[in-house]
Amino acid sequence: MPLRLLITRPEPAATRFAGELRAEFPGAEVLVSPLMHITYDGTLPTLARGEVLIFTSRHGVEGFCRLSPRRDLPACVVGEATAEEARQRGFSVIAVAEDAEALLYLLADEGVAGPFLHARGAHVAADIASALRQAGHAAREAMVYDQQALPLSDAARTMLEGDAPVILPLMSPRSAVLFFDVAGTPRAPLFVAAISRNVAARIPDGAASRVSVAATPDARALRIVLNDLAKHAKRVESHKGAQ
């Protein structure tokens, strides 16, 4: 039975990621069923002189750029993918951290004083602006995109109701919450590749047969986890076939 992977990222990232996995795992059944649809909307406040932008996702960069031509403000970001997007858009990235908590520590250690503006989505895992204000900084936030929930496709539900193991990469805490809200505890053995501890923490006890967390919250570390889970899934299938 072919390896099965279920991709729940928003488009167009989902289709791009699925193509990469099909190339990496020839013959695998890679199914795309996004759990969120990204819409860009919102408004920005008047930007202050010397304001430091905070981006915690590529969507935040995109949302800001749709609302403002300003590229002269420095940016502090979460994740190398976000940093790459910000640089490509013309921003000077002065700080990169693995997650929101690490970013707060990094800003304190490097003495970045702000004022800050967090260009964020409607749903966030951490209230960065509030944490910065509590630390004595001027900080505000602007919602520049929304993550609207989508149902699982019929094909995804069928895959999860089967007997074969399903590998599920999860890239954000919200994706984890949305998935298990709609999928519950699948019948199929579910092997989750979580990109961070924050994502893994949103997985209900007993809902997955195996949860592996990437050593660092980036694509390279996630690929290592996916390869390990693929080997485990093949061993499970081989054991079943030998019975």
Helices and strands as residue ranges (DSSP letters): E 4-7, H 13-24, E 29-32, E 36-40, E 52-55, H 58-67, E 75-78, H 80-88, E 93-97, H 100-110, E 116-121, H 128-134, E 139-149, H 154-160, E 166-170, H 173-183, E 190-194, H 197-200, E 210-213, H 219-242
